[in-house]
Amino acid sequence: MGGLSASAVAKIEEICGRYKEEKTPLMMILSDIQNEYGYIPLDVQEIVSRETGISVAEIYGVVTFYSFFSLLPKGKYVVGCCLGTACYVKGAQQIIDKFSEILNIKPGETTEDGLFTLDALRCIGACGIAPAVSINGTVYPKVTVDQVANIIKELKDKEGAAA
């Protein structure tokens, strides 16, 4: 978002304005900005600070503490591999390793084409269908290492069909 446009600044100011009457508006503001842009870089945090009077240090602390928020843009497909106990015991580490190998990125990174972001998640509450993978909110149950390449292929094929 570097070098924000005037319309982006106005939109961020408008989002901040929605919560002027709230006692603790920060989470709502950041959530709206994350939903609007997909991430919350430092220059946006500075605007939020100016608009709310909350220090950039406090805003940065919140953005980096909660995994929902991101400092960097995410890919079109956010692949979250659950590494909670049930998933881990059933092979989740090998699954995230396979995604990492095929996509050539580490957890927390995004592919150069901006298509995939790989995230290591803590328990997502899908223990009964472990190991679970979440992609943009869709949960894939009982994923095996052998399924990983096909999952990626299906998503890439979807992109080809949309082009």
ZAZA-224168 format. One record per residue (C-alpha): residue number from 0; y negated, x, z. Coordinates in Angstrom, 2 decimals. Each point is the difference from the previous one (the first is absolute). Layout:
BEGIN
     n     north      east        up
   NUM         Y         X         Z
...
***
This chain:
BEGIN
     n     north      east        up
     0      0.00      0.00      0.00
     1     -2.19      3.08     -0.04
     2     -3.52     -0.72     -1.26
     3      0.03     -3.67      0.88
     4     -1.66     -2.37     -2.42
     5     -2.85     -2.19      1.18
     6      2.25     -3.05     -0.32
     7      2.70      1.63      2.17
     8     -2.57      0.85      2.67
     9     -1.32     -3.56     -0.13
    10      3.54     -1.39      0.33
    11      0.71      2.20      3.04
    12     -3.30     -1.05      1.57
    13      0.90     -3.64     -0.70
    14      3.41      0.46      1.67
    15     -1.71      1.50      3.06
    16     -2.47     -2.88      0.03
    17      2.81     -2.56      0.25
    18      0.72      1.21      3.52
    19     -3.52      0.56      1.40
    20      0.59     -2.61      2.72
    21      3.36      1.42      1.10
    22      0.19      2.05      3.20
    23      2.62      2.36     -1.43
    24     -0.21     -0.20     -3.79
    25      1.47      3.36     -1.03
    26      3.63     -0.98     -0.66
    27     -1.06     -3.04     -2.04
    28     -2.49      2.03     -2.02
    29      2.46      2.81     -0.69
    30      2.75     -2.48     -0.89
    31     -2.24     -1.75     -2.52
    32     -1.06      3.32     -1.53
    33      3.62      1.21     -0.18
    34      0.99     -3.27     -1.71
    35     -2.92      0.26     -2.43
    36      0.31      3.67     -0.99
    37      3.42      1.16      1.20
    38     -1.36      2.82      2.14
    39     -2.91      0.99      2.25
    40     -1.46      3.43     -0.82
    41     -2.59      1.78      2.11
    42     -3.01     -1.13     -2.06
    43      1.02     -3.63      0.61
    44      0.44      0.70      3.71
    45     -3.56      1.36      0.04
    46     -1.31     -3.28     -1.45
    47      1.97     -1.99      2.59
    48     -1.47      2.23      2.71
    49     -3.53     -0.55     -1.26
    50      0.53     -3.76     -0.21
    51      1.72     -0.45      3.37
    52     -1.36      2.78      2.19
    53      3.58      1.15      0.68
    54      0.36      3.78     -0.26
    55      1.78      1.51     -2.98
    56      2.27      1.81      2.48
    57      1.15     -3.31      1.49
    58      0.49     -1.57     -3.42
    59      1.94      3.03     -1.23
    60      2.16     -0.16      3.13
    61      0.91     -3.61     -0.72
    62      0.65      0.64     -3.71
    63      2.29      2.93      0.74
    64      1.77     -1.64      2.96
    65      1.20     -3.16     -1.75
    66      2.48      0.54     -2.83
    67     -1.32     -3.07     -1.85
    68     -3.21      1.86     -0.77
    69     -0.16      2.89     -2.44
    70     -2.51      2.75     -0.70
    71      1.40      0.49     -3.50
    72      0.73     -2.41     -2.82
    73      3.54     -1.36     -0.04
    74      2.17     -0.41     -3.05
    75      0.55     -3.32     -1.72
    76      3.44     -0.06      1.64
    77      0.09      1.01      3.65
    78      3.58      0.93      0.80
    79      0.58     -0.14      3.73
    80      3.29      1.32      1.29
    81      0.82     -1.18      3.50
    82      1.07      2.85      2.24
    83      0.48     -2.11      3.11
    84      3.18      0.60      1.98
    85      2.26     -2.55     -1.77
    86     -1.14      1.09     -3.46
    87      0.14      3.68      0.88
    88      3.56     -0.25      1.31
    89      1.02     -1.70     -3.26
    90     -1.41      2.74     -2.24
    91     -3.72     -0.71     -0.41
    92     -0.90      3.70      0.06
    93      2.17      0.61     -3.08
    94     -1.64     -2.97     -1.71
    95     -3.56      1.21      0.59
    96      1.10      3.49     -1.05
    97      1.31     -1.46     -3.29
    98     -3.25     -1.89     -0.65
    99     -1.87      3.22      0.76
   100      2.20      2.01     -2.37
   101     -0.24     -2.46     -2.91
   102     -3.73     -0.70      0.39
   103     -0.75      3.66      0.76
   104     -2.19     -0.86      2.98
   105      0.32      0.24      3.76
   106     -0.47     -2.93      2.38
   107     -3.70     -0.79      0.25
   108     -0.67      1.12     -3.57
   109     -0.69     -1.85     -3.25
   110      1.33      0.88     -3.44
   111     -2.50      1.55     -2.42
   112      0.09     -3.11     -2.19
   113     -1.02     -2.14      2.99
   114      3.09     -2.17     -0.35
   115      1.91      0.83      3.20
   116     -0.85      0.84      3.59
   117      2.86      0.96      2.31
   118     -0.31     -0.88      3.69
   119      2.32      0.65      2.92
   120     -0.12     -3.07      2.23
   121      1.08     -0.59      3.53
   122      2.04     -3.12      0.74
   123     -0.93     -2.86     -2.31
   124      2.17     -2.50      1.86
   125      2.70     -0.19     -2.66
   126      2.75      1.57      2.11
   127      2.63     -2.52     -1.11
   128     -0.40      1.10     -3.62
   129     -0.33      3.73      0.63
   130     -0.79      2.23     -1.68
   131     -3.04     -1.88     -1.27
   132     -2.69      0.98     -2.48
   133     -3.24     -1.94     -0.39
   134     -1.88      0.10     -3.30
   135     -3.34     -1.83      0.03
   136      1.35     -2.36      2.64
   137      3.33     -0.73     -1.68
   138      2.88      1.19      2.17
   139      3.04      1.50     -1.69
   140      3.04     -0.39      2.29
   141      2.87      2.44      0.56
   142     -1.38      2.55     -2.46
   143      2.29      2.84     -1.00
   144     -0.90      3.40     -1.42
   145      1.65     -1.05     -3.26
   146     -2.43     -2.95     -0.36
   147     -3.19      2.05      0.30
   148     -0.22      1.16     -3.64
   149      0.57     -3.56     -1.22
   150     -2.69     -1.42      2.30
   151     -2.50      2.51     -1.39
   152      1.12     -0.69     -3.57
   153     -0.43     -3.77      0.46
   154     -3.55      0.47      1.28
   155     -0.87      2.41     -2.85
   156      1.53     -2.44     -2.52
   157     -2.17     -2.76      1.47
   158     -3.00      2.21     -0.68
   159      1.11      0.59     -3.60
   160      0.38     -3.74     -0.56
   161     -3.46     -0.64      1.43
   162     -1.66      2.57     -2.26
***
